[in-house]
Amino acid sequence: MTVTPEHDHFDLVVIGAGPAGEKGAAQAAYFGKRVCMVERAPKPGGAMVNTGTVPSKTLRETALYFSGFRQRGLYGVDLRVKPDITLADFMQRERSVIETAWELIDENIARHRITTVQGAARFCDARVLEVSRYGTEPRLLTADVFLVATGARPEPPSAFALDGEVIVDSDSLLTIQRIPASLIVVGGGVIGCEYACMFAALGARVTLINERGRLISHLDPDVSDALRQSMTARLGVTVYGHADIRSVQVDGRRAVVTLGDGTIIAADLVLAATGRIGNVAGLGLEAMGVRVDAQSFVQVDSNFRTAVSHVYAAGDVIGFPALASSSMEQARVAVCHAFDLQYKRAVSSVLPYAVWTIPEIATVGESEESLLARGAPFEVGRAGFRTNARGQMTGDVDGFVKLMFDPGSQRVVGVTIVGEGACELIHVGMTVIALEGTLDFFIQAAFIFPSLGELYKYAAYDGLQQLQRRHVRLGGMPSARREAARDGQA
Ligand SMILES: Cc1cc2nc3c(=O)[nH]c(=O)nc-3n(C[C@H](O)[C@H](O)[C@H](O)COP(=O)(O)OP(=O)(O)OC[C@H]3O[C@@H](n4cnc5c(N)ncnc54)[C@H](O)[C@@H]3O)c2cc1C
């Protein structure tokens, strides 16, 4: 859309049309503000739609479907729906999901009467933004409030000379022309582990090189171990822990990675998944007083306000947790604060976190490690998919639900789930934690049978049993809890 000179001043100018930009813009427009959103890419959606969440999760679904992975071994045959799967099979589905996402964003923008300007933005000073687009005159936009929602990008170490064919990052991975027979993933974080699982499910020989000992190191050790076990035993991924890279070279159409201890590994493709940095280059933020840290993440206060009072920042550009969900919420909170809208004052502290590996992993609230670090008393109740009828039917028997709760009040403070469906199931735990519920909610509730939801009940029973053991050790427990604990044994 063209912006006429008399309309170049807005209540809010948002830079970036990813999830943070779109939702921040819509929030302000919903409350009657005149909003302009600037995006340099031809299509909206940012990393969420174009290079991150949506493509990778569509790829995961496609990989599970075409490889028949969910049903492998269940019916006495090794079900592989389409062994000669091609990249076109992937891309067809990915394209249609992405195109629908673009349409939904465009509809949302139109519904909220948000003005859009295509081009790369940069601040001339704290009040004036210049938008440049190849072949057109730069435009100047002014606003009462700016929201920087420019996201993040992969930043592989200098040893990786990305060529988009043999050595790729998570962006250029989506443009490869063939599914590799062998893949080396460098990085044992979320993105590295997710792609390692997907390609292994498709039959690629996958090697994962992790500089830390633990995969996805912010997960509890038992959860990280369960992931590693599944990746190695079920998916056949070879994992090198505590490994550093000496060199990465391309030899013809293959890559050769040499580790610090001299181990040499060759593969058709190397994926560098070693971290991301904030997209601030060329924006001119520092020159006007906005603080940016060593990883190029914009520094903000609890209201997502930068050091320049009318400039806010939200989403991946401010760093952790760098999720689509948190990015959207941060932007809504930022905008409400900027215009003093008594609507949304803070991002929920009960934020679910999903890892789309095979198996899925989801967490919300406290982990065992965070509770130990705080020195908070806690007890744990567990239930395994193996003991659950639905788990037995689907064949996904290695998963589990783990409840962390306060031993005195029995308030649930954290939930972790490993296994298929974890990223949906976690919302039950999220709700109970947010409403300050206790184990008793699960004990009293009737769950559908057969369902994975029932696992919450049995994890709660197990929690009561753990409490009973603790009280026996400490010399007795109140009678009401004793009865409840007996229920759990029944
Ligand atoms: C492989 C991968 C998998 C992921 N999986 C998940 C997942 O399963 N669940 C989840 O919650 N999150 C996931 N994420 C993270 C999620 O994609 C991001 O958290 C989310 O996209 C961040 O939103 P954002 O709006 O802050 O930034 P982005 O989505 O990155 O959008 C920023 C936008 O700003 C634009 N921009 C940048 N600079 C300028 C400029 N100077 N001028 C104009 N426009 C500019 C960019 O073009 C872009 O469109 C994944 C990410 C990756 C890479």
The ligand as a MOL file (V3000), in Angstrom:
LIG
                    3D

  0  0  0     0  0            999 V3000
M  V30 BEGIN CTAB
M  V30 COUNTS 53 58 0 0 0
M  V30 BEGIN ATOM
M  V30 1 C 13.7360 -23.7150 12.5660 0
M  V30 2 C 12.8960 -22.9630 13.5640 0
M  V30 3 C 11.8580 -23.6140 14.2060 0
M  V30 4 C 11.0550 -22.9320 15.1230 0
M  V30 5 N 10.0490 -23.6130 15.7420 0
M  V30 6 C 9.2550 -22.9700 16.6330 0
M  V30 7 C 8.1730 -23.6430 17.2640 0
M  V30 8 O 7.9170 -24.8190 17.0210 0
M  V30 9 N 7.4000 -22.9560 18.1340 0
M  V30 10 C 7.6330 -21.6310 18.4140 0
M  V30 11 O 6.8930 -21.0450 19.2220 0
M  V30 12 N 8.6520 -20.9740 17.8350 0
M  V30 13 C 9.4670 -21.6080 16.9520 0
M  V30 14 N 10.5000 -20.9360 16.3430 0
M  V30 15 C 10.7300 -19.5360 16.7110 0
M  V30 16 C 9.7440 -18.5840 16.0220 0
M  V30 17 O 9.8040 -18.7550 14.6270 0
M  V30 18 C 10.1400 -17.1780 16.4210 0
M  V30 19 O 10.1160 -17.0890 17.8240 0
M  V30 20 C 9.2010 -16.1150 15.8690 0
M  V30 21 O 9.1150 -16.1690 14.4690 0
M  V30 22 C 9.7090 -14.7220 16.2850 0
M  V30 23 O 8.8210 -13.7610 15.8310 0
M  V30 24 P 9.2730 -12.2550 15.6070 0
M  V30 25 O 8.0730 -11.5370 15.0930 0
M  V30 26 O 9.9410 -11.7440 16.8160 0
M  V30 27 O 10.4090 -12.3020 14.4870 0
M  V30 28 P 10.3880 -12.8970 13.0190 0
M  V30 29 O 9.3610 -13.9420 12.8840 0
M  V30 30 O 11.7840 -13.2450 12.7090 0
M  V30 31 O 9.9240 -11.6570 12.1190 0
M  V30 32 C 10.7370 -10.5330 11.9670 0
M  V30 33 C 10.3630 -9.8230 10.6750 0
M  V30 34 O 11.0570 -8.5840 10.6250 0
M  V30 35 C 11.4880 -8.3430 9.2990 0
M  V30 36 N 12.6050 -7.3950 9.3440 0
M  V30 37 C 13.8350 -7.5910 9.9100 0
M  V30 38 N 14.5830 -6.4730 9.7810 0
M  V30 39 C 13.8270 -5.5580 9.1190 0
M  V30 40 C 14.0420 -4.2120 8.7000 0
M  V30 41 N 15.1870 -3.5800 8.9240 0
M  V30 42 N 13.0350 -3.5830 8.0500 0
M  V30 43 C 11.8510 -4.2030 7.8010 0
M  V30 44 N 11.5930 -5.4790 8.1770 0
M  V30 45 C 12.5590 -6.1350 8.8420 0
M  V30 46 C 11.8890 -9.7300 8.8080 0
M  V30 47 O 11.9030 -9.7860 7.4040 0
M  V30 48 C 10.7960 -10.5890 9.4280 0
M  V30 49 O 9.6920 -10.7370 8.5610 0
M  V30 50 C 11.3080 -21.5750 15.4090 0
M  V30 51 C 12.3500 -20.9050 14.7560 0
M  V30 52 C 13.1370 -21.5800 13.8510 0
M  V30 53 C 14.2380 -20.8450 13.1500 0
M  V30 END ATOM
M  V30 BEGIN BOND
M  V30 1 1 1 2
M  V30 2 1 2 3
M  V30 3 2 2 52
M  V30 4 2 3 4
M  V30 5 1 4 5
M  V30 6 1 4 50
M  V30 7 2 5 6
M  V30 8 1 6 7
M  V30 9 1 6 13
M  V30 10 2 7 8
M  V30 11 1 7 9
M  V30 12 1 9 10
M  V30 13 2 10 11
M  V30 14 1 10 12
M  V30 15 2 12 13
M  V30 16 1 13 14
M  V30 17 1 14 15
M  V30 18 1 14 50
M  V30 19 1 15 16
M  V30 20 1 16 17
M  V30 21 1 16 18
M  V30 22 1 18 19
M  V30 23 1 18 20
M  V30 24 1 20 21
M  V30 25 1 20 22
M  V30 26 1 22 23
M  V30 27 1 23 24
M  V30 28 2 24 25
M  V30 29 1 24 26
M  V30 30 1 24 27
M  V30 31 1 27 28
M  V30 32 2 28 29
M  V30 33 1 28 30
M  V30 34 1 28 31
M  V30 35 1 31 32
M  V30 36 1 32 33
M  V30 37 1 33 34
M  V30 38 1 33 48
M  V30 39 1 34 35
M  V30 40 1 35 36
M  V30 41 1 35 46
M  V30 42 1 36 37
M  V30 43 1 36 45
M  V30 44 2 37 38
M  V30 45 1 38 39
M  V30 46 1 39 40
M  V30 47 2 39 45
M  V30 48 1 40 41
M  V30 49 2 40 42
M  V30 50 1 42 43
M  V30 51 2 43 44
M  V30 52 1 44 45
M  V30 53 1 46 47
M  V30 54 1 46 48
M  V30 55 1 48 49
M  V30 56 2 50 51
M  V30 57 1 51 52
M  V30 58 1 52 53
M  V30 END BOND
M  V30 END CTAB
M  END
